[in-house]
Amino acid sequence: MIETTAHHHHHFINTAMRKHQQEDDGEESPTTPSKYSKNHFSQHMKASGTTTTHKNNNNSNNHNFVTTNFSNLSLSSPLVQLAIVVVACLCLLLLVFFTLPSFKNKDDLSKLRIPKSIGQVRDLAHLLSQYTEHSYYRVLCAIFCLYIFLQTFSVPGTIFLNVLCGALFGLKVAFVMTLLAGTAGASCAFMLSHIFGRTILLTYFSDRLSFFRSQIDKHKGNLFYFMLFLRISPMLPNWFINVCSPILQVPFMYFFGATLIGIAPQTAISVNIGANIYNFVDDEKAGNPFINLGNILTLFGIAVLALLPVFLKKRSS
């Protein structure tokens, strides 16, 4: 009896000591939640609230970040930037044309457009010749700026401007003027493509670019003469050479020199047509004055001469 009572008393003391030890260690009693469990629950709720607030803040920041990036992307897009440059240059061109003398007849304004045939060139030359007598340099400057604009942004029509200049200013002045304008416009296209063109060309002209790259790599040792040959021959369109050359790391001095020399034969032919424009008939049966056997043989011979140093160099090596 005494031993049983002592045994129960000893068991009670051990149980009480364990509970006290659990409380000191921060453990919960299996039956009654302790102050630590309440504190832990309170801290958990606060942490959850903080986490939720933090997530909401992150979502808000991410939304602002995406919006900002989208705005920056749209403004930094090469197409958008190029469009801004085009609009700015067009405004400058309009300012130049506003300096021209006013037309006496309002019907003459309908003739003031980029010519697309020999007949339109003849009509426009007859109209502008009335103003070149009193405003020679203003008309010359306006056509010069228009030529550079068309060449820079690869707008068709420069060949008929060559003819128009030949009709208005004569063979010598027109040849020098159009040669310089054509080279300046091609150089501007080169610069614009160097700044804005890589993404656009790789997206829309990847196949042609790959072909041009292979030809450039094949003729690296004679790059200037190869560029000169491309300018004279119809192997690749001139606008494509203008915009792809900087992407393929063609040196600008090679590009400039090959352009200046290479477009000279075609310029001379078209300006000569303009100087003799009243001898040509604007008729389909009369044929295209630009395409005849004499012009074709002339351009072919000059293109062969451009590659002659390459053949001699290979033969000597």
Secondary structure in CASP SS format (residue, H / E / C, confidence):
PFRMAT SS
TARGET T0000
AUTHOR 0000-0000-0000
METHOD secondary structure of the structure
MODEL  1
M C 1.00
I H 1.00
E H 1.00
T H 1.00
T H 1.00
A H 1.00
H H 1.00
H H 1.00
H H 1.00
H H 1.00
H H 1.00
F H 1.00
I H 1.00
N H 1.00
T H 1.00
A H 1.00
M H 1.00
R H 1.00
K H 1.00
H H 1.00
Q H 1.00
Q H 1.00
E H 1.00
D H 1.00
D H 1.00
G C 1.00
E C 1.00
E C 1.00
S C 1.00
P C 1.00
T C 1.00
T C 1.00
P C 1.00
S C 1.00
K H 1.00
Y H 1.00
S H 1.00
K H 1.00
N H 1.00
H H 1.00
F H 1.00
S H 1.00
Q H 1.00
H H 1.00
M H 1.00
K H 1.00
A H 1.00
S H 1.00
G H 1.00
T H 1.00
T H 1.00
T H 1.00
T H 1.00
H H 1.00
K H 1.00
N H 1.00
N H 1.00
N H 1.00
N H 1.00
S H 1.00
N H 1.00
N H 1.00
H H 1.00
N H 1.00
F H 1.00
V H 1.00
T H 1.00
T H 1.00
N H 1.00
F H 1.00
S H 1.00
N H 1.00
L H 1.00
S H 1.00
L H 1.00
S C 1.00
S C 1.00
P H 1.00
L H 1.00
V H 1.00
Q H 1.00
L H 1.00
A H 1.00
I H 1.00
V H 1.00
V H 1.00
V H 1.00
A H 1.00
C H 1.00
L H 1.00
C H 1.00
L H 1.00
L H 1.00
L H 1.00
L H 1.00
V H 1.00
F H 1.00
F H 1.00
T C 1.00
L C 1.00
P C 1.00
S C 1.00
F C 1.00
K C 1.00
N C 1.00
K H 1.00
D H 1.00
D H 1.00
L H 1.00
S H 1.00
K H 1.00
L C 1.00
R C 1.00
I C 1.00
P C 1.00
K C 1.00
S C 1.00
I H 1.00
G H 1.00
Q H 1.00
V H 1.00
R H 1.00
D H 1.00
L H 1.00
A H 1.00
H H 1.00
L H 1.00
L H 1.00
S H 1.00
Q H 1.00
Y H 1.00
T H 1.00
E C 1.00
H C 1.00
S C 1.00
Y H 1.00
Y H 1.00
R H 1.00
V H 1.00
L H 1.00
C H 1.00
A H 1.00
I H 1.00
F H 1.00
C H 1.00
L H 1.00
Y H 1.00
I H 1.00
F H 1.00
L H 1.00
Q H 1.00
T H 1.00
F C 1.00
S C 1.00
V C 1.00
P C 1.00
G C 1.00
T H 1.00
I H 1.00
F H 1.00
L H 1.00
N H 1.00
V H 1.00
L H 1.00
C H 1.00
G H 1.00
A H 1.00
L H 1.00
F H 1.00
G C 1.00
L H 1.00
K H 1.00
V H 1.00
A H 1.00
F H 1.00
V H 1.00
M H 1.00
T H 1.00
L H 1.00
L H 1.00
A H 1.00
G H 1.00
T H 1.00
A H 1.00
G H 1.00
A H 1.00
S H 1.00
C H 1.00
A H 1.00
F H 1.00
M H 1.00
L H 1.00
S H 1.00
H H 1.00
I H 1.00
F H 1.00
G H 1.00
R H 1.00
T H 1.00
I H 1.00
L H 1.00
L H 1.00
T H 1.00
Y H 1.00
F C 1.00
S H 1.00
D H 1.00
R H 1.00
L H 1.00
S H 1.00
F H 1.00
F H 1.00
R H 1.00
S H 1.00
Q H 1.00
I H 1.00
D H 1.00
K H 1.00
H C 1.00
K H 1.00
G H 1.00
N H 1.00
L H 1.00
F H 1.00
Y H 1.00
F H 1.00
M H 1.00
L H 1.00
F H 1.00
L H 1.00
R H 1.00
I H 1.00
S C 1.00
P C 1.00
M C 1.00
L C 1.00
P C 1.00
N H 1.00
W H 1.00
F H 1.00
I H 1.00
N H 1.00
V H 1.00
C H 1.00
S C 1.00
P C 1.00
I C 1.00
L C 1.00
Q C 1.00
V C 1.00
P C 1.00
F H 1.00
M H 1.00
Y H 1.00
F H 1.00
F H 1.00
G H 1.00
A H 1.00
T H 1.00
L H 1.00
I H 1.00
G H 1.00
I C 1.00
A H 1.00
P H 1.00
Q H 1.00
T H 1.00
A H 1.00
I H 1.00
S H 1.00
V H 1.00
N H 1.00
I H 1.00
G H 1.00
A H 1.00
N C 1.00
I H 1.00
Y H 1.00
N H 1.00
F C 1.00
V C 1.00
D C 1.00
D C 1.00
E H 1.00
K H 1.00
A H 1.00
G C 1.00
N C 1.00
P C 1.00
F C 1.00
I C 1.00
N C 1.00
L H 1.00
G H 1.00
N H 1.00
I H 1.00
L H 1.00
T H 1.00
L H 1.00
F H 1.00
G H 1.00
I H 1.00
A H 1.00
V H 1.00
L H 1.00
A H 1.00
L H 1.00
L H 1.00
P H 1.00
V H 1.00
F H 1.00
L H 1.00
K H 1.00
K H 1.00
R H 1.00
S H 1.00
S C 1.00
END
